[in-house]
Amino acid sequence: MASPACRQPPRQQQYRGVGVETEPSWAAVIVVTVCFMFGHVNFELSPFRLTYFNWLQQVTVVIFGIFYAFLFVRTRSLVGPILAHNLLNGVVVTISLLVILTSG
């Protein structure tokens, strides 16, 4: 039996001498979602200006970004969020094509 000084707290494990939480916090989910949002905004750096921004798209990105983050937390794998993102893209493209073809 290990002495109390050698045991790790129940929610942390040692990684190269640094305590790392095994469960991501809400802050991590929010940071990842904000980064995901920035990936869906077009901009130029010099001079800095937005070239495309859509509020409806950003609301959708927030909802699905949180879903993808929790999917990653639940599975501990990027495969689930990547497949879910590809599935959503396929649905959006299919609906867009159907709208274009039926409204023509």
C-alpha positions as CSV (number, residue, x, y, z in Angstrom):
1,M,0.0,0.0,0.0
2,A,1.3,3.4,-1.0
3,S,1.9,6.0,1.6
4,P,-0.4,9.1,1.6
5,A,2.4,11.2,0.2
6,C,2.7,9.0,-2.9
7,R,-1.0,8.9,-3.7
8,Q,-2.4,11.3,-6.3
9,P,-5.6,13.2,-5.8
10,P,-8.5,11.3,-7.3
11,R,-9.1,13.7,-10.2
12,Q,-5.4,14.3,-11.2
13,Q,-2.6,12.3,-12.6
14,Q,1.0,13.2,-13.0
15,Y,2.3,14.1,-16.4
16,R,6.0,14.8,-16.5
17,G,5.8,16.3,-13.0
18,V,2.8,18.6,-13.7
19,G,-0.6,17.8,-12.3
20,V,-3.1,17.5,-15.2
21,E,-6.8,17.3,-14.6
22,T,-8.4,14.2,-16.1
23,E,-11.7,15.9,-16.8
24,P,-11.7,19.1,-18.9
25,S,-13.4,22.1,-17.3
26,W,-16.1,24.3,-18.6
27,A,-13.3,26.9,-19.4
28,A,-11.6,24.4,-21.7
29,V,-14.9,23.8,-23.6
30,I,-15.5,27.5,-23.9
31,V,-12.0,28.2,-25.2
32,V,-12.2,25.4,-27.8
33,T,-15.6,26.7,-28.9
34,V,-14.4,30.2,-29.3
35,C,-11.4,28.9,-31.3
36,F,-13.8,26.9,-33.5
37,M,-15.9,30.1,-34.0
38,F,-12.8,32.0,-35.2
39,G,-12.2,29.3,-37.7
40,H,-15.5,30.1,-39.3
41,V,-14.8,33.9,-39.7
42,N,-13.0,35.1,-42.8
43,F,-10.6,38.0,-42.2
44,E,-7.5,39.7,-43.7
45,L,-4.5,40.5,-41.5
46,S,-3.0,43.5,-43.3
47,P,-4.9,45.7,-42.8
48,F,-7.0,43.7,-40.4
49,R,-10.6,43.6,-41.5
50,L,-13.4,41.0,-41.5
51,T,-14.2,39.8,-45.0
52,Y,-17.1,37.5,-44.0
53,F,-19.2,37.3,-40.9
54,N,-22.7,35.8,-40.5
55,W,-24.5,35.9,-37.1
56,L,-26.7,32.9,-37.9
57,Q,-23.6,30.8,-38.8
58,Q,-21.9,31.9,-35.6
59,V,-24.9,30.8,-33.5
60,T,-24.9,27.4,-35.2
61,V,-21.1,27.2,-34.8
62,V,-21.4,27.8,-31.0
63,I,-24.1,25.1,-30.6
64,F,-22.2,22.5,-32.6
65,G,-18.8,23.6,-31.2
66,I,-20.1,22.8,-27.7
67,F,-21.5,19.5,-28.9
68,Y,-18.2,18.6,-30.5
69,A,-16.3,19.6,-27.4
70,F,-18.5,17.4,-25.2
71,L,-18.3,14.6,-27.7
72,F,-14.5,14.8,-27.4
73,V,-14.7,14.9,-23.6
74,R,-17.0,11.8,-23.6
75,T,-15.0,9.7,-26.1
76,R,-11.4,11.1,-25.5
77,S,-10.9,10.8,-29.2
78,L,-11.0,13.3,-32.1
79,V,-12.7,10.7,-34.4
80,G,-16.2,11.4,-33.1
81,P,-16.1,15.2,-33.5
82,I,-14.4,14.9,-36.9
83,L,-17.1,12.4,-38.1
84,A,-19.9,14.5,-36.6
85,H,-18.5,17.7,-38.3
86,N,-18.2,15.8,-41.7
87,L,-21.8,14.5,-41.3
88,L,-23.1,18.0,-40.6
89,N,-21.2,19.4,-43.6
90,G,-22.7,16.7,-45.8
91,V,-26.2,17.4,-44.6
92,V,-25.7,21.2,-45.2
93,V,-24.3,20.6,-48.7
94,T,-27.1,18.2,-49.6
95,I,-29.8,20.5,-48.4
96,S,-28.2,23.4,-50.3
97,L,-28.1,21.4,-53.5
98,L,-31.7,20.4,-53.1
99,V,-32.8,24.0,-52.6
100,I,-30.8,25.1,-55.7
101,L,-32.1,22.3,-57.9
102,T,-35.7,22.7,-56.8
103,S,-35.8,26.5,-56.9
104,G,-34.2,26.8,-60.4
